Structures are given as structure tokens and as C-alpha cells.
Amino acid sequence: MSELVDGWARRRDRAVRAAVDDGLISEEQPLAAFVDLRGIEQTASAVHDAWPGHLDVRHAFAAKANSLVPVLRSLRGHGFGCEVASAGEFAQALAAGFKPSDLVFDSPAKTSAELNAALSSGVAVNADNFQELDRIDAILARHRDVPVPPLGVRVNPQVGLGGIEAMSTAGDHSKFGIALKDPGNRRRLLDAYLSRPWLSWVHVHVGSQGSPLKLIGEGVAAVVEFALEVNRHARKRQVVGIDIGGGVSIDFEGADPPDFAGHAEAVLAAAPALARGEFTILTEFGRSVMAQNGFMAAKVEYTKSAGGRHVAITHLGTHVTTRTAFAPQSWPLRVLAYDGSGSPKLGAATVQDIAGPCCFAGDLVASARPLPLLHPGDIVVAPDTGAYYFSTPFHYNSLPAPAVYAFDAADEAGKVQFTVVRAPEPLADFANIAAIAPV
């Protein structure tokens, strides 16, 4: 594991230095984001290798974690399908080269038009509620000549919350799925399956960051038990697959790699039917695949002192570190200091705040963080931001989305090669607003 972590650090250091040399971090472009292609390859291998080879296990990347089309295309090349939760992510996945049969559609608020498009093109769908099942009934009745894709229902096993309530989806009152323990729901759901022989999957997602592996295993076990119940009553193997979602946490503070093997072990131990190969398994990892394979680098614009504490004003702020700014205890980020040439900065650790450019007091990437004392022209780097950070920027203060570059630094002796994943957002886009006119 240390080799993997050391590889991230070595490639990151080389990429920062090369980005400065190539002008990708500069006065004109004081913030940029980077995707580690070699890291994606290694993480993808870790996901595949975590499961015993005799099992039928498939993996779909959760597009919401990083929906940039070149990133999705890279993951497709490493054997992933794609889980989408909106029409936009659906379009991005198709643009990345995924076939409809590679996709699974999980939105809790699917419109009739979205369901019609998914079902008619062969996309797997997990219904979120009984009303959605009624909509699917009507659509299938209109398209009897079209093969039925894999269809399932998202079930909330109600096994409890993880360490971050907002990321937990298996509590008593979760907005997602059908609450399995609510009075009458288990029987109603069983009847829904038995009356719809085309329901062949069950979907569960206990939660993501902060969800213990034991809790995830308990949630998966509950839906596997339900799937076995369906098959017993149907007297056949009606449910053939279990979509177990994602949920492996990321170590944002220490850089340990995600424990995909531990996740597989916890799930298989909790649900022996999966270990016996009675069901196909589908995972939907997102953050754990991409977070540590991306980072942001920003220039330090000014430094000052306030109340006896040093403050560095940088271009790394709420518009790209939204969760950290609004919930720093749940989403702490490491910050690394580099000098203006892109080399790791040396010097005694000095307590300082790392602030962003946004006009509100909570625009802090780190508070009271010991780092080598920063000066104007230095660079701060936020590792572990390859998921949910720069990929889905927040236009606070109308700040533009930063450029994103993929890099390949696998060859320690060669030049770091950059390719554009997303060009910097032009300021002209903010002024291109149509005049108010009657519709």
C-alpha cells in the first residue's frame, strides 16, 4: 500500500513542477486542476482485484463523482460501466463511449421522459419507489416490442447511519429507496416483484464517506435476504443480481488508499449467498475511485497576519472546495506548500490559514494549519480532490471553472505529458446572458 501512496506523491510533485514550467499554473491562470492517469489505472486494478475471481462482479463508476467526459472515457478503458443519476450524466456517459447496456440509471426523481429514453435504449434502471414502478409499467406496456433491460428496485434496509449523516442513506428517514422495515412495505415490495417477473435486480446503497464497512455489509445482507425471499416465492431464480452501490471511505487526512479488499470481505462475510456466487454483483464506486487521483494547485496572491495568525490568500476557494468550506469537520483537506518554481517548500512549520478568493468569511481551505510559511507567488496544492471538487465547480462570485489537465508521469525519466480535460472557462460566458423577453 505504501508503494501506491508514494507513487501518488512522486507523480504529483513532478506534475506540479512541470505545470509551472509549461505555464499551466501562472499569473494568467492562478488555479488549475490535475488528473493522474497512472493513478486511475492502479485504482481500477485494485477495484477489480478486490473480489474473488470465481464471482461474477461488475463495476460501474458513479458519474456524479467526476462526470468530465475524458475521465469517464478513461474509466471505461479500465473495464468500468457507468452509473448515472440525471439526463446530463446520461449524455456525458454516452459521449464518453459507454453503450446503453453499460449504464445503470439510479436517479430518485426520474421523469417519464427520462424513463422512456432509458428503457427504450436498453439502460438498466433501478426504480426508487412504488409510484415509479407504476410509470415503468405504463412505459413497458407501450414498448412491448423492445427487450426489457435489467430492472430493479432500490431498497433502503434501514440499518443505520454512518459518521456523516448527509452521506448516509440507510437511516429510518432516508429519501432514497423503499424503506424495507416500514409497516407493510416488505410484503408490498414482495408482491411488486412477484407481479412483475421482469424485476430481476435489487439495489442498495448504505452510504458513502463515513460509512463503516460493517454497516455496509449489514445493509447488503438485508437486501440479499429479500432477494432470496423473492426467489423462494417465485420458485425460480427471478432476482439474478444485487447492485450493492459504493461506500468505501477516503482518508482525506492521511492519504491511505481506499480499502476495496476490506469492503469485498465485509460484504461477502455478511451475505454468504453472494460468496457462493448465487447472484451477479454490481458495485457503484465513485469518490473512492477518483478522489486521490486528482489534485488542485493555486497561486498564493497575498499574505497577511490577523489576530497574530498568518493568513495566505489564494485562488483555491469555495467555488472548487465547496464541501470543505461549508462543512470543514466532515470534509477536511490536506494542503501542501510548494514554492513558485513548483518544488515542495521547505522551512519550519508555521500555523496559518489558507483562504480562498470568495467574499465570505468561511472561504477557508484550512484553518490554523502548520505549513512552511507561505509568501506571494508560492503555490498551495490540495490533494484528494479528484471527486466532487474541481469536476463540479460552484460559481460563487461568478468565478470561472478552472482548467483541468490529465497527466501521465509513469516514466520517471521522461517529460510529464499533459492533455486538456476541460479548458478554462472563458469570462465571456458570464456576460452572454440573453435579454429578458416574453416566452
Secondary structure per residue as TSV (DSSP state, phi and psi in degrees):
chain	resnum	aa	ss	phi	psi
A	1	M	-	360.0	-37.2
A	2	S	H	-63.2	-31.4
A	3	E	H	-63.2	-39.6
A	4	L	H	-64.5	-46.1
A	5	V	H	-64.6	-43.1
A	6	D	H	-61.5	-36.7
A	7	G	H	-63.8	-42.4
A	8	W	H	-56.7	-46.8
A	9	A	H	-66.3	-44.3
A	10	R	H	-62.7	-46.3
A	11	R	H	-66.3	-38.1
A	12	R	H	-62.0	-46.5
A	13	D	H	-60.7	-42.3
A	14	R	H	-65.8	-39.1
A	15	A	H	-68.3	-39.7
A	16	V	H	-63.0	-45.8
A	17	R	H	-62.7	-43.6
A	18	A	H	-67.1	-36.0
A	19	A	H	-65.1	-37.7
A	20	V	H	-65.3	-46.0
A	21	D	H	-60.0	-36.0
A	22	D	T	-88.3	0.5
A	23	G	T	77.7	17.0
A	24	L	S	-80.3	-20.8
A	25	I	S	-121.0	115.3
A	26	S	S	-158.5	179.0
A	27	E	S	-59.1	-39.6
A	28	E	S	-76.4	-26.0
A	29	Q	-	-134.1	80.7
A	30	P	-	-79.8	-3.0
A	31	L	E	-139.6	132.0
A	32	A	E	-148.3	157.4
A	33	A	E	-122.0	155.2
A	34	F	E	-139.5	141.1
A	35	V	E	-117.6	127.9
A	36	D	E	-91.5	101.8
A	37	L	H	-66.2	-38.8
A	38	R	H	-65.4	-38.6
A	39	G	H	-63.4	-40.2
A	40	I	H	-60.2	-44.2
A	41	E	H	-59.4	-45.1
A	42	Q	H	-67.7	-40.2
A	43	T	H	-66.3	-42.1
A	44	A	H	-58.8	-42.0
A	45	S	H	-62.5	-39.6
A	46	A	H	-64.2	-37.9
A	47	V	H	-63.3	-49.6
A	48	H	H	-64.2	-40.1
A	49	D	H	-75.4	-12.4
A	50	A	T	-71.2	-20.3
A	51	W	S	-107.3	144.1
A	52	P	-	-57.9	141.0
A	53	G	T	-67.0	-20.2
A	54	H	T	-81.0	-8.8
A	55	L	S	-92.2	151.0
A	56	D	-	-90.2	93.3
A	57	V	E	-118.7	128.9
A	58	R	E	-121.8	156.5
A	59	H	E	-129.9	129.4
A	60	A	E	-118.9	124.3
A	61	F	E	-74.9	132.6
A	62	A	E	-76.0	105.1
A	63	A	G	-59.4	-27.9
A	64	K	G	-60.9	-24.5
A	65	A	G	-69.0	-34.6
A	66	N	-	-165.1	97.9
A	67	S	-	-94.8	14.2
A	68	L	-	-64.3	127.6
A	69	V	H	-56.7	-44.8
A	70	P	H	-62.1	-32.1
A	71	V	H	-67.1	-45.9
A	72	L	H	-60.6	-39.2
A	73	R	H	-63.6	-40.4
A	74	S	H	-61.9	-44.1
A	75	L	H	-67.9	-34.7
A	76	R	H	-59.5	-39.6
A	77	G	H	-66.8	-17.3
A	78	H	T	-103.4	21.9
A	79	G	T	88.5	17.2
A	80	F	-	-97.7	146.0
A	81	G	E	-86.9	-162.4
A	82	C	E	-144.1	129.8
A	83	E	E	-97.8	125.5
A	84	V	E	-120.3	151.7
A	85	A	-	-133.2	20.4
A	86	S	S	-165.2	165.7
A	87	A	H	-64.0	-34.1
A	88	G	H	-64.6	-46.2
A	89	E	H	-65.8	-34.7
A	90	F	H	-57.3	-49.0
A	91	A	H	-64.8	-40.2
A	92	Q	H	-64.8	-40.0
A	93	A	H	-64.6	-41.5
A	94	L	H	-65.2	-39.6
A	95	A	H	-63.7	-28.3
A	96	A	T	-79.8	-3.7
A	97	G	T	101.4	0.8
A	98	F	-	-68.6	139.7
A	99	K	-	-80.9	154.4
A	100	P	G	-52.5	-35.4
A	101	S	G	-70.0	-10.4
A	102	D	G	-87.7	-5.4
A	103	L	E	-106.6	154.0
A	104	V	E	-133.9	132.5
A	105	F	E	-108.0	118.1
A	106	D	-	-122.4	9.5
A	107	S	-	-56.2	141.5
A	108	P	T	-80.3	-6.0
A	109	A	T	-131.9	47.9
A	110	K	-	-67.2	131.1
A	111	T	-	-80.2	165.8
A	112	S	H	-61.1	-38.6
A	113	A	H	-64.3	-41.2
A	114	E	H	-66.5	-41.9
A	115	L	H	-63.4	-41.8
A	116	N	H	-61.4	-44.6
A	117	A	H	-63.7	-42.3
A	118	A	H	-67.3	-48.2
A	119	L	H	-68.8	-35.8
A	120	S	H	-74.9	-19.1
A	121	S	H	-102.1	-0.8
A	122	G	T	91.4	20.1
A	123	V	-	-82.7	134.4
A	124	A	E	-66.1	141.3
A	125	V	E	-132.2	136.6
A	126	N	E	-110.2	113.6
A	127	A	E	-70.7	143.7
A	128	D	-	-92.7	-22.2
A	129	N	S	-159.2	172.9
A	130	F	H	-65.6	-37.4
A	131	Q	H	-63.1	-37.5
A	132	E	H	-66.2	-35.4
A	133	L	H	-60.3	-38.6
A	134	D	H	-63.2	-39.7
A	135	R	H	-63.4	-42.6
A	136	I	H	-63.6	-39.6
A	137	D	H	-53.0	-48.4
A	138	A	H	-65.6	-39.9
A	139	I	H	-67.4	-44.2
A	140	L	H	-63.9	-33.5
A	141	A	H	-65.2	-29.3
A	142	R	H	-84.5	-14.8
A	143	H	-	-125.9	53.2
A	144	R	T	-66.5	-20.7
A	145	D	T	-87.1	-2.7
A	146	V	S	-101.4	131.4
A	147	P	-	-57.5	140.4
A	148	V	-	-79.7	123.4
A	149	P	-	-74.4	173.2
A	150	P	-	-60.3	124.3
A	151	L	E	-126.2	142.6
A	152	G	E	-147.2	-174.0
A	153	V	E	-128.8	136.0
A	154	R	E	-79.2	128.2
A	155	V	E	-115.2	132.5
A	156	N	E	-94.9	109.7
A	157	P	-	-75.1	-8.4
A	158	Q	-	52.9	50.5
A	159	V	-	-95.9	-5.7
A	160	G	-	125.3	175.8
A	161	L	-	-102.2	151.4
A	162	G	-	-88.6	-162.3
A	163	G	S	-74.7	-19.4
A	164	I	S	-121.0	108.7
A	165	E	G	-59.2	-38.5
A	166	A	G	-66.2	-19.8
A	167	M	G	-101.8	4.8
A	168	S	B	-101.6	131.0
A	169	T	-	-125.0	16.6
A	170	A	-	-125.7	28.0
A	171	G	S	-83.5	175.6
A	172	D	T	-60.5	-32.9
A	173	H	T	-114.0	25.2
A	174	S	-	-60.3	144.6
A	175	K	S	-76.3	-11.4
A	176	F	S	-97.0	139.1
A	177	G	S	72.9	-177.3
A	178	I	E	-97.0	123.2
A	179	A	E	-71.0	109.3
A	180	L	T	-67.6	-30.6
A	181	K	T	-93.9	-5.9
A	182	D	S	-63.6	144.3
A	183	P	T	-52.5	126.4
A	184	G	T	84.5	-14.1
A	185	N	H	-70.3	-37.9
A	186	R	H	-63.0	-44.6
A	187	R	H	-65.6	-42.2
A	188	R	H	-63.6	-40.0
A	189	L	H	-68.8	-40.5
A	190	L	H	-59.8	-44.1
A	191	D	H	-63.3	-36.7
A	192	A	H	-62.3	-40.7
A	193	Y	H	-68.2	-46.3
A	194	L	H	-66.2	-27.9
A	195	S	T	-88.3	-4.3
A	196	R	-	-131.3	84.6
A	197	P	T	-60.2	-16.4
A	198	W	T	-79.1	-7.2
A	199	L	E	-78.2	104.3
A	200	S	E	-119.1	1.5
A	201	W	E	-131.4	158.0
A	202	V	E	-128.0	136.5
A	203	H	E	-116.7	140.8
A	204	V	-	-146.1	143.8
A	205	H	-	-145.1	111.3
A	206	V	-	-76.7	-29.6
A	207	G	B	152.8	172.8
A	208	S	S	-116.5	-117.9
A	209	Q	T	-51.0	128.9
A	210	G	T	91.2	-0.3
A	211	S	-	-90.8	118.9
A	212	P	-	-63.8	148.3
A	213	L	H	-61.4	-34.4
A	214	K	H	-62.7	-41.4
A	215	L	H	-65.4	-40.9
A	216	I	H	-60.9	-44.8
A	217	G	H	-59.8	-40.6
A	218	E	H	-64.2	-39.6
A	219	G	H	-66.4	-43.0
A	220	V	H	-63.2	-42.4
A	221	A	H	-59.6	-38.0
A	222	A	H	-64.8	-39.6
A	223	V	H	-79.0	-29.1
A	224	V	H	-64.5	-41.4
A	225	E	H	-59.6	-41.1
A	226	F	H	-65.2	-42.1
A	227	A	H	-60.6	-41.0
A	228	L	H	-63.9	-35.8
A	229	E	H	-64.1	-43.4
A	230	V	H	-57.8	-48.2
A	231	N	H	-65.8	-33.6
A	232	R	H	-65.3	-44.7
A	233	H	H	-70.8	-34.2
A	234	A	H	-76.8	-16.1
A	235	R	T	58.5	35.0
A	236	K	S	-164.6	173.3
A	237	R	-	-88.2	72.7
A	238	Q	-	-72.1	-51.4
A	239	V	-	-83.3	117.3
A	240	V	-	-108.3	-14.1
A	241	G	E	-143.3	150.3
A	242	I	E	-121.3	117.5
A	243	D	E	-89.5	109.2
A	244	I	-	-95.3	7.6
A	245	G	-	67.0	-154.5
A	246	G	-	-120.2	-135.4
A	247	G	-	119.2	-1.9
A	248	V	-	-72.1	125.6
A	249	S	-	-76.5	157.4
A	250	I	-	-107.8	140.9
A	251	D	-	-88.0	91.3
A	252	F	T	-74.0	-16.9
A	253	E	T	-103.5	-23.6
A	254	G	T	-121.6	-9.5
A	255	A	-	74.3	14.1
A	256	D	-	-63.2	145.1
A	257	P	-	-72.5	157.9
A	258	P	-	-64.2	146.8
A	259	D	-	-94.3	72.9
A	260	F	H	-65.9	-38.1
A	261	A	H	-65.2	-41.5
A	262	G	H	-64.2	-36.7
A	263	H	H	-62.3	-48.0
A	264	A	H	-60.9	-43.0
A	265	E	H	-62.2	-42.5
A	266	A	H	-64.9	-41.6
A	267	V	H	-67.1	-46.2
A	268	L	H	-69.3	-33.1
A	269	A	H	-68.6	-37.2
A	270	A	H	-77.3	-28.0
A	271	A	-	-126.6	83.3
A	272	P	H	-57.5	-27.9
A	273	A	H	-62.6	-33.0
A	274	L	H	-68.8	-41.4
A	275	A	H	-63.9	-28.7
A	276	R	T	-82.1	-5.5
A	277	G	T	82.0	22.2
A	278	E	-	-74.5	-16.7
A	279	F	S	-136.5	148.2
A	280	T	E	-69.7	143.4
A	281	I	E	-114.4	135.1
A	282	L	E	-123.5	129.6
A	283	T	E	-104.7	159.0
A	284	E	-	-134.8	61.0
A	285	F	-	-74.1	143.9
A	286	G	-	-132.5	-78.7
A	287	R	H	-55.6	-42.4
A	288	S	H	-67.0	-22.8
A	289	V	H	-82.5	-38.1
A	290	M	H	-109.1	-23.1
A	291	A	G	-55.6	-50.3
A	292	Q	G	-83.0	0.4
A	293	N	G	-104.2	25.4
A	294	G	E	-153.2	150.0
A	295	F	E	-147.7	164.2
A	296	M	E	-119.3	147.7
A	297	A	E	-130.2	135.0
A	298	A	E	-140.3	146.1
A	299	K	E	-74.2	145.6
A	300	V	E	-84.7	121.5
A	301	E	E	-89.3	-47.3
A	302	Y	E	-141.7	159.0
A	303	T	E	-132.8	152.2
A	304	K	E	-157.0	-176.1
A	305	S	E	-130.9	138.1
A	306	A	E	-140.7	120.5
A	307	G	T	62.8	27.0
A	308	G	T	85.8	3.6
A	309	R	E	-113.8	137.6
A	310	H	E	-72.1	143.1
A	311	V	E	-131.3	130.1
A	312	A	E	-108.7	121.8
A	313	I	E	-92.6	116.9
A	314	T	E	-122.3	-179.1
A	315	H	S	-99.1	14.3
A	316	L	-	-103.2	103.6
A	317	G	-	-142.7	-161.7
A	318	T	T	-56.0	-31.0
A	319	H	T	-64.2	-20.2
A	320	V	T	-125.5	-7.1
A	321	T	-	-125.3	47.2
A	322	T	H	-57.6	-48.6
A	323	R	H	-64.9	-38.9
A	324	T	H	-65.7	-40.5
A	325	A	H	-65.3	-40.7
A	326	F	H	-91.3	-21.2
A	327	A	-	-142.2	66.2
A	328	P	T	-63.0	-28.3
A	329	Q	T	-69.9	-33.7
A	330	S	T	-84.4	-27.8
A	331	W	S	-128.1	59.1
A	332	P	-	-70.1	142.0
A	333	L	-	-117.3	141.9
A	334	R	-	-71.6	150.3
A	335	V	-	-129.3	131.5
A	336	L	E	-115.4	144.8
A	337	A	E	-105.4	132.4
A	338	Y	E	-129.3	152.9
A	339	D	-	-84.3	-179.4
A	340	G	T	-64.8	-18.6
A	341	S	T	-87.0	-5.9
A	342	G	S	92.5	11.3
A	343	S	S	-95.0	146.0
A	344	P	B	-53.1	133.4
A	345	K	-	-83.2	134.8
A	346	L	-	-103.0	166.7
A	347	G	S	129.7	165.7
A	348	A	-	-64.2	144.7
A	349	A	E	-70.2	130.9
A	350	T	E	-127.0	130.9
A	351	V	E	-68.4	127.7
A	352	Q	E	-155.7	157.1
A	353	D	E	-94.6	142.2
A	354	I	E	-109.9	106.2
A	355	A	E	-108.2	156.3
A	356	G	-	-102.9	-173.0
A	357	P	S	-90.1	-2.3
A	358	C	S	-79.6	149.2
A	359	C	S	-89.1	63.2
A	360	F	S	-154.8	151.8
A	361	A	T	-65.1	-26.3
A	362	G	T	-83.1	8.4
A	363	D	-	-79.2	72.3
A	364	L	E	-126.2	130.0
A	365	V	E	-83.7	-33.4
A	366	A	E	-151.7	143.2
A	367	S	E	-120.9	132.7
A	368	A	E	52.2	47.6
A	369	R	E	-97.4	127.7
A	370	P	E	-76.5	118.3
A	371	L	E	-145.6	158.7
A	372	P	E	-52.9	138.2
A	373	L	-	-58.9	124.7
A	374	L	-	-87.0	151.4
A	375	H	-	-135.0	160.1
A	376	P	T	-53.3	136.6
A	377	G	T	94.5	-17.5
A	378	D	-	-69.2	175.4
A	379	I	E	-127.9	135.6
A	380	V	E	-109.3	141.9
A	381	V	E	-122.0	133.0
A	382	A	E	-110.4	100.6
A	383	P	-	-70.0	174.4
A	384	D	S	63.8	28.9
A	385	T	-	-113.0	20.4
A	386	G	T	-75.7	-5.4
A	387	A	T	-128.3	130.7
A	388	Y	T	70.8	-6.4
A	389	Y	T	-97.2	-93.4
A	390	F	T	-67.8	-19.0
A	391	S	T	-72.3	-26.8
A	392	T	S	-130.8	72.7
A	393	P	-	-68.6	158.5
A	394	F	-	-110.9	124.9
A	395	H	-	-83.8	50.7
A	396	Y	G	-63.9	137.8
A	397	N	G	56.3	20.5
A	398	S	G	55.3	34.3
A	399	L	-	-74.8	135.4
A	400	P	-	-73.1	153.6
A	401	A	-	-67.1	135.7
A	402	P	-	-75.4	159.3
A	403	A	E	-63.6	148.4
A	404	V	E	-124.5	131.3
A	405	Y	E	-123.3	137.4
A	406	A	E	-91.8	145.4
A	407	F	E	-135.6	150.8
A	408	D	E	-121.8	109.0
A	409	A	-	-121.2	36.2
A	410	A	-	-68.6	-32.2
A	411	D	-	-91.6	106.2
A	412	E	T	-61.3	-26.1
A	413	A	T	-89.2	-19.5
A	414	G	S	-94.4	176.5
A	415	K	-	-76.1	141.9
A	416	V	-	-70.5	128.3
A	417	Q	E	-102.1	127.0
A	418	F	E	-109.8	142.7
A	419	T	E	-129.6	148.8
A	420	V	E	-78.9	123.3
A	421	V	E	-93.0	-44.2
A	422	R	E	-143.8	124.8
A	423	A	-	-69.4	154.1
A	424	P	-	-59.0	139.3
A	425	E	-	-70.4	124.2
A	426	P	-	-72.8	142.1
A	427	L	T	-62.8	-24.9
A	428	A	H	-60.4	-27.0
A	429	D	H	-62.4	-29.8
A	430	F	H	-75.2	-21.7
A	431	A	H	-95.7	-6.2
A	432	N	-	-87.2	69.0
A	433	I	-	-113.3	124.1
A	434	A	-	-66.2	145.5
A	435	A	-	-65.4	146.5
A	436	I	-	-65.2	127.2
A	437	A	-	-145.9	154.2
A	438	P	-	-59.2	142.7
A	439	V	-	-82.3	360.0
